[in-house]
C-alpha cells in the first residue's frame, strides 16, 4: 500500500452476472484531511460479503445502492491515524463502513465508527467475522427469529461460510442437532470434524436430496436460509409444523440477474414462520451479542476461520469467491 495516496475502487458500471474489475475505476486521490469532529482512519482489513453484490445493483434494498462514481461501500476495520474528535484517539482501532479504499473519514454522525476495546481477546479479522457483523447476523437471526430449543433440528445452507458456520455452532451450544449444507467434501468435512456439526449435506453430489433426508429423520424445526433456489425448496419440503425460517440471504440468485423463484406452499401447509431480516434490525443489541460471541470464542465453544486475500487491488476478483464457493469462513481483504 502506498502511504501518500488514497487508492479507491469507484463503481463504474453495474455488473450483470459476475463482478469484474472493469465494473470499477481504480483511482488514486490525496489522503483526505479530517475536519472538526472527524478522524482519519487507515483501513487494515476489508470485509467482503454477499451484500456487496446487492449494493452494486440498482434494485430495491435496505440502503440506497452505490451510485455510479461513488466509492464502493463495504465494512472494515482500521486504525485512527489523525483525530480532531473527542470520540476517537490516535491509535484507536475502529470498525464500521470504510468503503473499498485505503483511508476513510470517521465522524460523530452518519459516518460514525465503533471504537474497539484496547484489550481485544481476538485478532482483528475476527471482528469482521465471528465477532463482527457476520457473527451478529448468525446470532440474532438464529436466536431471535429461529428460537431453537434443545433437541430440535437446525439446518443452515452455505454452512461453511462466514454466517452459516457460526449458525451451526450456536445451534450446538443451544443443544440442537445441527445440519449444514455445503459444497464439496472438504467443506463438509470441515463443518463436521472441525466445527462440530452433526451432519453435512454436499449439494454438489447428485444424491444431495437423499443426504438431506437421511440427516433430518425427524424433519426440520429451524431453517436458517442463506442460499434460496432449489436447495431452499428441498429444505422447506422437510420442515415441521410450526417451524421457523429466518431468511438471511438468497445468494444463489445474486449473480444471475433473474428473479428468485421458489415453491412457498409449505409455508401455508406447515404454518412455517418466515421472517426476512437484516442484521441492523438488531442494532440496539449489538454490544450484548458481540460480548457473548467473544466469550464463546475465548472459551473455545465457537471456532472461526478466515480466508484472507492480500491487497486492496484484488477485492473485485476476490469477492466472487463468495458465489463460486472459493472461501471457507469469513472472506477478508488485508490492505
Secondary structure as GFF3:
##gff-version 3
##sequence-region A 1 335
A	DSSP	beta_strand	6	11	.	.	.	ID=ss1
A	DSSP	three_ten_helix	21	23	.	.	.	ID=ss2
A	DSSP	beta_strand	24	29	.	.	.	ID=ss3
A	DSSP	beta_strand	39	47	.	.	.	ID=ss4
A	DSSP	alpha_helix	51	55	.	.	.	ID=ss5
A	DSSP	beta_strand	75	83	.	.	.	ID=ss6
A	DSSP	beta_strand	93	97	.	.	.	ID=ss7
A	DSSP	beta_strand	103	106	.	.	.	ID=ss8
A	DSSP	beta_strand	114	115	.	.	.	ID=ss9
A	DSSP	three_ten_helix	124	127	.	.	.	ID=ss10
A	DSSP	alpha_helix	133	140	.	.	.	ID=ss11
A	DSSP	pi_helix	141	146	.	.	.	ID=ss12
A	DSSP	beta_strand	153	157	.	.	.	ID=ss13
A	DSSP	alpha_helix	162	173	.	.	.	ID=ss14
A	DSSP	beta_strand	177	182	.	.	.	ID=ss15
A	DSSP	alpha_helix	185	189	.	.	.	ID=ss16
A	DSSP	pi_helix	190	194	.	.	.	ID=ss17
A	DSSP	beta_strand	199	202	.	.	.	ID=ss18
A	DSSP	alpha_helix	208	215	.	.	.	ID=ss19
A	DSSP	beta_strand	220	224	.	.	.	ID=ss20
A	DSSP	alpha_helix	229	236	.	.	.	ID=ss21
A	DSSP	beta_strand	239	247	.	.	.	ID=ss22
A	DSSP	three_ten_helix	251	253	.	.	.	ID=ss23
A	DSSP	alpha_helix	265	269	.	.	.	ID=ss24
A	DSSP	beta_strand	273	276	.	.	.	ID=ss25
A	DSSP	three_ten_helix	279	285	.	.	.	ID=ss26
A	DSSP	alpha_helix	286	298	.	.	.	ID=ss27
A	DSSP	beta_strand	306	310	.	.	.	ID=ss28
A	DSSP	three_ten_helix	312	314	.	.	.	ID=ss29
A	DSSP	alpha_helix	315	318	.	.	.	ID=ss30
A	DSSP	alpha_helix	321	324	.	.	.	ID=ss31
A	DSSP	beta_strand	330	334	.	.	.	ID=ss32
###
